[in-house]
Amino acid sequence: MIKSVLTKINKKGGLLLFNNPNTLYYLIFYKIYQKFISKKTNDEEIKKFLKVGYFKSSINSKKLTKLINEEIHKQYINETKEYFHFDINDKMKIKIKDFINVDLKDLINKFEKFYNTNISIAKIIIKRNFFIKDTSSEVYSNHYHVDQNTFNHFKVFINLMDIDNSKGPLHIYSKKNSKAFVIKNRYKNRNEYNDTELNEDVHINVGKEGDIFVADTSECLHKAGKVEQGHYRDILFITFMAIPEKIDNGADFFYYEK
């Protein structure tokens, strides 16, 4: 009985107290971490990440995306489903790892200073979204949601192609506008809300191949956009997390790699 009540409080409390659909416990953790563990920063990108919830990086990833595209085009792609996860072969793993440890090093180090601990890779996915007829059902995160992660996670989106509105770009709201969306649309969960866009406030992440977008997906409402018929969207997703261990990892952010 008590466990059931606490589960309901945890599930609904974030919306009731913070206008955020993440769990109450995770949101409380965020407040505690930011107040007692994280460090103040003067870095403009990290400040924008904290205030707005996302930013576009100036880092160039075209060499990485060129190699990935060469490799994924060799794979058999099942186009009968709504989306497809590409295999990340050894050649791609080496290139991605090198890109993260070298090209993203300074960016990750800034996050390490803010989080006051080491950063490690949590997950890497290369995914293609296809056209879907019925967007009322959720098939590839195409409903507004937040990721059920704690504050110490953030996500990097790398375009593997030029992405315009026809290819279903990421739609994301700032932290402030996510709360406004929740209130206006009577948001209860990712499958139960009035779907009225705040047109002037939603950020639609169109861009060129190689563009890098960094977001706090545990606080910002976001979704995959609608892919138009005859088109698709390829994206590299990298999820990072601040880890509790203090380690001397040099320039290697693959701490949990086995």
C-alpha positions as CSV (number, residue, x, y, z in Angstrom):
1,M,0.0,0.0,0.0
2,I,2.7,2.5,1.1
3,K,4.9,1.5,-1.9
4,S,2.0,2.0,-4.3
5,V,1.3,5.5,-2.9
6,L,4.9,6.5,-3.1
7,T,5.1,5.3,-6.6
8,K,2.1,7.5,-7.6
9,I,3.6,10.5,-5.8
10,N,6.9,10.0,-7.6
11,K,5.2,9.6,-11.0
12,K,2.8,12.5,-10.7
13,G,4.7,14.8,-8.3
14,G,7.0,16.3,-11.0
15,L,4.0,17.6,-12.9
16,L,2.2,18.9,-9.8
17,L,5.2,20.7,-8.2
18,F,7.5,21.6,-11.2
19,N,5.3,21.3,-14.3
20,N,7.8,18.7,-15.5
21,P,6.8,15.1,-16.4
22,N,10.0,13.7,-15.1
23,T,9.8,11.8,-11.8
24,L,9.6,13.8,-8.6
25,Y,12.6,12.0,-7.1
26,Y,14.8,12.8,-10.2
27,L,13.7,16.5,-10.0
28,I,14.5,16.7,-6.3
29,F,17.9,15.1,-7.1
30,Y,18.5,17.8,-9.7
31,K,17.8,20.6,-7.1
32,I,20.1,19.0,-4.6
33,Y,22.9,18.3,-7.1
34,Q,22.9,21.8,-8.5
35,K,22.9,23.4,-5.1
36,F,25.4,21.3,-3.2
37,I,27.6,19.4,-5.8
38,S,27.8,21.3,-9.1
39,K,30.1,24.3,-9.6
40,K,29.2,27.8,-10.8
41,T,30.4,28.5,-14.3
42,N,31.1,31.5,-16.5
43,D,31.2,29.5,-19.7
44,E,28.6,30.8,-22.1
45,E,27.7,27.3,-23.5
46,I,27.2,25.8,-20.1
47,K,25.3,28.8,-18.9
48,K,22.9,28.5,-21.9
49,F,22.6,24.8,-21.3
50,L,21.5,25.5,-17.7
51,K,19.2,28.4,-18.5
52,V,17.7,27.4,-21.8
53,G,18.4,23.7,-21.8
54,Y,20.2,23.3,-25.1
55,F,22.7,24.9,-27.5
56,K,24.2,24.4,-30.9
57,S,28.0,23.6,-30.9
58,S,30.4,25.1,-33.3
59,I,32.5,21.9,-33.4
60,N,32.8,20.4,-36.9
61,S,32.1,16.7,-37.3
62,K,32.0,16.3,-41.0
63,K,35.0,13.9,-41.1
64,L,33.1,11.7,-38.7
65,T,29.8,11.9,-40.4
66,K,31.4,11.1,-43.8
67,L,32.9,7.9,-42.5
68,I,29.7,6.9,-40.8
69,N,27.7,7.5,-43.9
70,E,30.1,5.4,-46.0
71,E,29.7,2.5,-43.5
72,I,25.9,2.6,-42.9
73,H,25.2,2.7,-46.7
74,K,26.9,-0.8,-46.8
75,Q,24.3,-2.2,-44.4
76,Y,21.0,-3.8,-45.3
77,I,18.3,-1.5,-44.2
78,N,14.9,-2.9,-43.3
79,E,12.5,-0.2,-44.6
80,T,9.3,-2.1,-43.6
81,K,9.5,-0.7,-40.0
82,E,9.1,2.8,-38.8
83,Y,12.7,3.2,-37.8
84,F,16.0,1.3,-38.1
85,H,19.0,1.0,-35.8
86,F,22.3,0.7,-37.6
87,D,25.0,-1.7,-36.5
88,I,28.1,0.2,-35.2
89,N,31.0,-1.8,-36.6
90,D,34.6,-1.7,-35.4
91,K,35.6,1.0,-37.9
92,M,32.8,3.3,-36.8
93,K,33.5,2.6,-33.1
94,I,37.2,3.6,-33.5
95,K,36.2,6.8,-35.4
96,I,33.5,7.8,-32.9
97,K,35.7,7.1,-29.9
98,D,38.5,9.2,-31.4
99,F,36.1,12.0,-32.2
100,I,34.7,12.1,-28.6
101,N,38.1,11.8,-26.9
102,V,39.7,14.4,-29.1
103,D,37.2,16.7,-30.8
104,L,34.7,16.8,-28.0
105,K,37.3,16.8,-25.2
106,D,37.2,20.5,-24.4
107,L,33.4,20.5,-24.4
108,I,33.2,17.5,-22.1
109,N,35.8,19.0,-19.8
110,K,33.6,22.1,-19.4
111,F,30.7,19.8,-18.3
112,E,33.1,18.0,-16.0
113,K,34.0,21.2,-14.3
114,F,30.3,22.1,-13.9
115,Y,29.2,18.7,-12.7
116,N,32.3,18.6,-10.4
117,T,33.1,15.0,-11.4
118,N,34.0,12.8,-14.4
119,I,31.9,12.4,-17.5
120,S,31.5,9.0,-19.2
121,I,29.6,7.7,-22.3
122,A,26.2,6.1,-21.4
123,K,24.9,5.2,-24.8
124,I,25.6,5.6,-28.5
125,I,22.9,5.0,-31.2
126,I,22.8,5.5,-34.9
127,K,19.2,5.6,-36.1
128,R,17.1,6.2,-39.2
129,N,13.4,7.4,-38.9
130,F,11.0,6.7,-41.8
131,F,7.7,8.2,-42.8
132,I,4.7,7.1,-40.7
133,K,1.1,7.5,-41.7
134,D,-0.4,7.6,-38.2
135,T,1.3,10.1,-36.0
136,S,-1.3,9.7,-33.3
137,S,0.5,6.6,-32.1
138,E,4.0,6.8,-30.8
139,V,6.5,4.7,-32.7
140,Y,9.9,6.5,-32.5
141,S,9.6,9.1,-29.7
142,N,7.3,11.3,-31.9
143,H,5.3,12.4,-28.9
144,Y,6.5,15.2,-26.6
145,H,8.3,13.7,-23.6
146,V,11.3,14.1,-21.3
147,D,13.9,11.4,-20.9
148,Q,13.5,9.6,-17.6
149,N,17.0,10.4,-16.6
150,T,18.6,12.3,-13.7
151,F,20.1,15.7,-14.0
152,N,23.6,14.3,-14.6
153,H,22.7,13.1,-18.1
154,F,22.9,15.1,-21.3
155,K,22.5,14.2,-24.9
156,V,24.4,15.1,-28.1
157,F,22.6,15.0,-31.5
158,I,24.8,14.8,-34.6
159,N,23.2,15.2,-38.0
160,L,24.3,12.5,-40.5
161,M,22.6,14.4,-43.3
162,D,21.2,17.8,-44.1
163,I,18.0,18.0,-42.2
164,D,15.1,20.2,-43.2
165,N,11.4,20.1,-42.1
166,S,10.7,17.2,-44.5
167,K,13.0,14.9,-42.7
168,G,11.4,15.1,-39.3
169,P,13.9,17.3,-37.3
170,L,14.0,17.3,-33.5
171,H,11.4,19.6,-31.9
172,I,12.4,20.8,-28.5
173,Y,11.2,23.4,-25.9
174,S,13.4,25.3,-23.6
175,K,13.1,24.6,-19.9
176,K,10.8,27.6,-19.4
177,N,8.7,26.9,-22.4
178,S,8.4,23.2,-21.5
179,K,6.6,24.3,-18.4
180,A,4.3,26.6,-20.5
181,F,3.6,23.7,-22.8
182,V,2.6,21.4,-19.9
183,I,0.2,24.0,-18.5
184,K,-1.4,25.0,-21.9
185,N,-1.8,21.5,-23.1
186,R,-2.9,19.9,-19.8
187,Y,0.0,17.5,-20.2
188,K,-0.3,14.3,-18.2
189,N,2.1,12.0,-20.0
190,R,3.6,11.4,-23.5
191,N,0.4,9.8,-24.7
192,E,-2.1,12.1,-23.0
193,Y,-2.0,15.9,-23.8
194,N,-3.5,18.4,-26.1
195,D,-1.1,18.8,-29.0
196,T,-1.1,22.5,-29.5
197,E,2.4,23.9,-30.4
198,L,3.6,27.1,-28.9
199,N,4.7,28.1,-32.4
200,E,7.0,31.0,-31.5
201,D,8.7,29.1,-28.8
202,V,9.5,25.6,-30.1
203,H,13.0,25.1,-31.5
204,I,13.1,23.0,-34.6
205,N,16.6,21.6,-35.1
206,V,17.0,21.8,-38.8
207,G,20.6,22.0,-40.0
208,K,23.5,20.7,-42.1
209,E,25.3,17.4,-42.0
210,G,27.8,17.4,-39.1
211,D,25.9,20.0,-37.0
212,I,26.1,19.2,-33.3
213,F,23.2,20.0,-30.9
214,V,23.5,19.5,-27.1
215,A,20.4,19.2,-24.9
216,D,19.2,18.5,-21.4
217,T,16.5,16.0,-22.5
218,S,15.5,15.2,-18.9
219,E,14.1,18.7,-18.5
220,C,13.2,19.9,-22.0
221,L,10.1,18.5,-23.7
222,H,11.1,17.2,-27.1
223,K,10.1,14.8,-29.8
224,A,11.1,13.5,-33.2
225,G,9.4,15.5,-36.0
226,K,7.2,14.0,-38.7
227,V,9.1,12.6,-41.6
228,E,7.4,13.3,-44.9
229,Q,6.7,10.5,-47.4
230,G,9.7,9.7,-49.5
231,H,12.2,11.0,-46.9
232,Y,14.0,9.8,-43.8
233,R,16.3,11.1,-41.1
234,D,19.7,9.8,-39.9
235,I,21.0,10.8,-36.6
236,L,23.9,9.9,-34.3
237,F,22.8,10.1,-30.6
238,I,25.4,10.2,-27.8
239,T,24.3,10.2,-24.2
240,F,26.8,11.4,-21.6
241,M,26.5,11.1,-17.8
242,A,28.4,12.5,-14.9
243,I,29.6,9.6,-12.9
244,P,30.0,9.3,-9.1
245,E,33.5,7.9,-9.3
246,K,36.5,10.2,-9.3
247,I,38.9,8.7,-11.8
248,D,42.1,9.5,-13.7
249,N,40.7,8.7,-17.1
250,G,43.2,10.9,-19.1
251,A,41.5,11.7,-22.3
252,D,39.2,8.6,-22.5
253,F,35.5,9.2,-21.8
254,F,34.6,5.5,-22.3
255,Y,35.0,4.6,-18.7
256,Y,32.3,2.0,-18.6
257,E,33.3,0.3,-21.9
258,K,33.9,-3.4,-21.5
